[in-house]
Amino acid sequence: LSPDSFRDIKRLDQLDLSQNRLKYLSPNLFTPIENSLIVLNLNRNLLSEMDPTRLAAVLLKLKNLKTLHLNRNLLFYLPNLIEMIELRHLDLSSNLIEFLADPETNENLLPNTNLIDLDLSANRLKQINENWFNQLLNLERLNLDSNQISQISEQSFQNLKQLKWLNLNRNNLKHIPTRLFYTLINLEYLLMSAQRESLNVIDNYSFDRVSNQKPIRLVDLSYNQIERIENRAFCGAAPHSTTFSTTKKSLFK
């Protein structure tokens, strides 16, 4: 694309450049439309050949962008999108991403605060660190399907209090950390089917949550190799107690 490709356009709300062979975006490519663009689809291109820092520099100029599709670009590294504060929907699926933070500085790279829908499915994530999602206070949908996740910190989802839909299908989980979902008070759909490793036992309080005012509607544990579910797996412990209550408190309808 020539740097002047959009020179004569005064306003453009949506731009679909998907399923092409774009390897590089000029630094000033979107300058004429950077204030009006709301949706940008770069699905199925070859942007992995572009330096992540330069890719981020181009995207960060789109101050009012609300939806960004970067799926199927063979991206190894996540560009730094932390300053895209207006972004609501981000699709990074079907890439080759292993980390969601800068490997040198450990700085978060995901957009802050306003993101409500994040798709990271079909990447190469092996673990979920406790700080990767801690700024996504309004996130409602998180798709981690078809990664290689074998480790999740107990605090990984602690700030996602608006989360309604969480997909962990087709990963490598052998164990569900106690209280992993504890602060997810609005969670309605939890998908954990078809773990590639043996998820044999569901321990007590695996699905404990701080509040049962909004019970989870669906938990999908199908196509696993579960041999035993402890009798308090779907129960909550007594509040503000260091020992678990012997009274069951169901968190599900």
Secondary structure as UniProt FT lines:
FT   TURN            3..8
FT   STRAND          14..16
FT   TURN            27..30
FT   HELIX           31..33
FT   TURN            34..36
FT   STRAND          39..41
FT   HELIX           47..49
FT   HELIX           52..59
FT   TURN            60..61
FT   TURN            63..64
FT   STRAND          67..69
FT   TURN            82..83
FT   TURN            85..86
FT   STRAND          89..91
FT   TURN            103..105
FT   STRAND          117..119
FT   STRAND          127..128
FT   TURN            130..135
FT   TURN            137..138
FT   STRAND          141..143
FT   TURN            145..146
FT   STRAND          151..152
FT   TURN            154..159
FT   TURN            161..162
FT   STRAND          165..167
FT   TURN            178..183
FT   TURN            185..186
FT   STRAND          189..191
FT   STRAND          201..202
FT   TURN            204..207
FT   STRAND          218..220
FT   TURN            222..223
FT   STRAND          228..229
FT   TURN            231..234
FT   TURN            239..240
//
